[in-house]
């Protein structure tokens, strides 16, 4: 069989299952009606951020020219990493080109059995993961060749139960989870997680992709909260936080904030960092400016959270299920893939752009249209969305 034939057969099967993905244009003049964007604070078009990116590119060039270990370690990178560390209340930080790269290679480096070879009782870490973690976190476990011990979503009692089963084990224990779940739109009970992890001396790896800029003190993420258990884990070097610059920050790329010694380990052993060209200096300059701005956007964050609360109440009245959402991400769980695509198409015809999320991104029979709210959505846009949803319910 030829590659084209095999590819077409696979695409036909995906289409039959309502799982085929297609690329659609994203006109700039329709952004006010876009609920698929992760630009939660509408910073991607902010002129001072764009100008800061241009200024950095003019000084350092359009490209970094190589990996950080070769020609790419420009001083603007180290300045941004110091800024990120301060932003996250961490000792140090390391910048990556994308969130997927940071998770897949950064967490894999943490789970590397050779890292733990000096631990008495076994070298393979015990890895405890939330069942609804992002695909990049699951990929990291596959890369590291470790078996996941999965706990029920956001169920800290179940996590504690699983940890207790291994209380006599000398194997290192690592907990990996998101803080704001991108498909469910709910928050991690982070203080309880930290207390549980500290009790078992576990390392915590947090994915703050959807929290950075929007949640936590001054938008610094939940991982930046000050709490006795969190502070104790940081003192142990057991608090590792990943986040992205591609969502609320409005640019692209990612970071891992951690202890200084673990940063140096990543510089040596994280393949996604070692073998990748550093991000464009434009990105570095734009991100640096955005991180200056974000702490002062408390009013915008409060308005976003209020809008989400109101929208949830309004769509509940229409008969929609928003699942576990308690953040700026509001899923409309419709169940079947067919219904999900039909709702997305209906909203598209009404001028509203959304995301159709289907298995395996979400559990079976839990397909949903995902509404990502941002500070640019006006009362008029919300009214248009709600009218379209009401019309769909009537037609259904």
N, C-alpha and C positions, 0 to 999 in steps of 0.2 A: 504494500500500500504506500502511495506517495504521501508526503507530508501535507500537502494541500487537501487531499482526500480525508486524511485522518483528522485534520483541523476542522474541516467542514462538518464531518460527522459529529464531532464533539460540540460544535456550535449549534447544530440542529437539535441535539439532545438537550442542551441548555435552554434553547428556545421552547422546546416542548414542556420543560419543567418551569417555565417563566423565570429562569435564572440568568438569561443572557444579558450581558451589560453592553451598553453602547455609549459612545462619546457624543455629547450634545454641545452646541455652541452656548457660550455664556455672555450675551451682550451686556456691555457696561451700562447701557441706559435702562436696563431692567433690574439693576441690583436692589432697588428699594423693595421689589417684590420677591426677592430671593430668600428662601428659608432653607436652602441647602448649604449656604456658605458658613464657614467656621470663623469668619471675621467678626467675632462677637462684639468688639468695641469699635468697629469701623475704623481701624487705624491704617488699613492697607492703602487708602487713598489720601491719608493726611499729608498735607504738603510739607510740613517741617520734617516728617520722617523720610519722605521721598528725597528731600533736599539733603538730608544728612547722609543718605545712601550715596547720592551723587558725589558729595564732597569726599567721602571715603574712597570711592572708586577713582576719582580724579587724582587723589594722592597716591593710592597703592596700585591702581590698575583694575581692569575689569575682572581679572582672574587672579587667584592666589599662586598659580604657576606650578604647584606641586603639593604633595602631602605636607603636613605640618612637620614631619620628621626630615623633610628634604628642604625645598626652597620656600615652603608655604607658611612658615611660622612668623608672619608679620606681627609687628608689635600691637596692631589694632586687635588681634585675636586675644592676646594676653590681657589687654586692657578690658575687653568685653568679658573675659572669663572672671576677672576680679570683680567686675560689676555684677555679673550673674551670681557669684558666690555671696556677695553682700545682699543682693535682692532676695536670695533664698535662705539667708541666715546659715550659710554653710562655710566650711573652711576653704573649699576650692570648687572649681567647676571646669568642665571640659565641653567644648562646642563640637557639634556634629552637623552633617549636611541635611539630615532628615530625622524625624522621630522614629520611623521604622528602623533606620540604620542604628540609631542610638539604642533602641530596645533590643533588636535582634542580636547585635554584636556586643553591646555593653552588658546586658544581663547574661548573655552566654559566657562572657569573660568572667563574670562573678560566679557562675555555676561550673566553671572549668574544674575538673577533678584534680588537675595538677596544682591548682591554687591551694587546695586543701590537703595536699599530700602529707603534711606534717601533723595532721590531726590524728590523735590516738583513736582507734576503734573503726577506722574506715575513712576513705578519701572521697567518697561520693556524697555530696550534700543532699539533705532531705529538702525538697522544694514544695512549698505549700502555695497553691495558686487559686485565685477566685475562678469559679467556673465560667464567668462571663468576661474574663480578661480579653484584651485586644489580641488580634492574630499575631502581632509582632512579639508579644510576650510568650505565646505558645511556640512560635518559631524559635525563639531563643532557647527554650528547653529542648527542642528537637536538635538544634545545632550542638548543644552541650551533651546530648545523649543521656539526659536525666529523665527519670519518670516523675510526672507531676502527681502530687497528692492534692486533689482538688477539694476545696470546701464550698459549701453552698453559698450562693451569692450574698455577700455582705453579712454573712452569718458568723459573728465572732465567737459565739458559743460552740459552733461546729468546728471552727478553726482551733479553739482551745482544746476541744475533745481530741482532735487529730494530733495536735502537738503532744498532748499528755500520753498518747499511746507510745510515743517515742522518747519519753522523759528519761529513760535510762541510757539512751543511745548517746554516744560521744560524737556522732556525725554532726557536722554543722547544719543548722536549720535556717532556711531562707524563705521569707514570705514575699511574694510578688503580687501586686494588685494595683488597680487604678484608684485614683481618688475621686474623680468625676467620671462615671462610666458613659462613654460616648454614645452608646446605643440605647441604654436604659434611662440615662439622664438623672441618675441618683448619686448621692454623696456617700463616700466611705465614712463609717464611724471611726475616724482616725485616732481619737484619743484612746478608745477601747482597744483598737488594733495595737497601738504603741504599748499599752499596759500589758497586753497578752504577749507581745513579742519580747518585752523586757523580762517578763517572768520566765521565759524559756531561752533567754539570751540569743534570740534569733536575729538575723540580719533582715532588715526591711528594705525592699526595693519598690518604690512608688512611681507610677506613671501619672504625671500631672498634666498631660497634654491638654485636656479640656478644662483644667482648673487654673492654669497659669494665666494671670491677668484678670480673672473673673472672681475667684474665690480666695479665701484666706485673708490675713491682714494686709490691707492696701493692694489686694490682688496678687499677692506673692505666692499663692497656692496654699493648700491645706498643709503641705509638708513644712511650711515656714511657721506654723503655729508654735507658740511657746507653751510647753506642757512638761511637767517633771519627767514623765516616761520618755517623751521625745528627746528632751535634753540629755537624759541618761544614755539613750541609744546613740545619740550623736557623740557623746564622750567615748563610747566604745568603738566608734567608727562604723556603727551598724545601721546608719540612716543614709540611704542612697536614693536620690530623687532625680527622676528624668522628667523633662518637660519639653514642649515645642515652642518655637517662635512663629509657627505657621498658622496659628489659630487666633486667639485674642491679641497676640503681639502684632499680627498683621503682616508678617514678612515670610521667612522660611527658615528651616534649620531646627536644631534642637540642642539640648544641653543635658549633662548629667552633673548634678551638684552632690558633693560627697566630701570625705576627708581628703587631706592633701596626699596622704600615702596611697589611698586607693586611686586617686587621680593619676599618680605616677605609675601605678600598676596598669591602668587602662592605656596609658601612653605606650606601654610596652607590649601589652597582651590583647588589646581590643582590636580585632582584625578590621572592623569597619572604620576605625580611626587610622590605624597604621597604614592601610593600603588604599585610602581614599584621598583624592585631591581636596584640599581645604575649601570651604565655601567662598563665594565671591566676596571681595571687600565691600561691594555695595550692600550685601546682606548684613555684614558686620556693622557698618555705619548706621543702617536703618534700624537694626535691632537695638543698638546702644541708645539711640534717641527714643525709641518706643519704651524701653525700660525706664528711662528718665520720667516719662509722662505717666505711665500706668499707676504709680502710687497715688497720684492726685485725682484719679477718676472715681472716687467713691460715690459721687452723685450719680454718675452714669451706671455704675454697677448696681446701685440700689434700684434705679429705674428699670434696669433689665430684669432683676429678680422680681420686682412688682409686676411687670408685664407678663412674666412667665406664670406667676400665681393666678393672675386674672385670666389668662388664656386657658389654663388648665380648667378652671371653674366653668368657663364658657363652653369649652368643647365637651366637658362632662354633661352639661345640660343638653347638648345635642346627641348624647348617647355614645360618645367615643371613649375608648379605654386608653388612658395615658400611662398605664403600667405603674412603674415605681418612681416616675419622674418627680423630682423636687428641685430641679435646677433650670437653667436657661435652655436645656434640651428637652423637648416635649415630643415623645413618640405617640403616634396614633396607631395602636396595635389593632390590626384587622384580621390577622390569622393567616389566611391563605396567600400564596404568591400572586394568584390571579387578582384577588381583591386589592392587594397592595398596588399592583401596576395600574389597575383601573382607577383607583383613587388618585394616584400620582398623575395619570393622564388627565383626569377630570380637573384637577387643580391647575395643571399646565394650560389647559384650554381657557381657564379663568384668569390666566396671567400670573399664576403663583408657581414658583419653582420650588420643588421639594426633593428629598432623597427617598428612594424606594429601597428599603433594607430587608434583605431576605436571607434565609439560611444559605450557607453555614455561618454568616456573620452574626445571626441571631439564632436562638434555638428553633427546632422544627415547629411549624404551625404558629410561629410568633412574628410573621412578617409585619412590617410596619412602615408607615410614612413618617419620616423623621423631620421634625420642625426644629431648626436651629435658630434661636432668636438672636437679634442683635440690636444695638442701640439706634440704628438707623430706621427701624421699622416704625412707621407712624400709625396713628389711630386709624387713618384712612386705609392703610394696608391691612391692619388687623381686621377691620370691618369687611374688607373684600375677601379675606381668607375665611372668616366665619360664615359669610353668605355662601361662599362656594361649598364649604363643608355642609351647611344646612341643605343646600340644593342636592348634594350627593346623597344625603340621608333620605331625602324625600324620594329621589329616583330609585334608591335601593329597595 
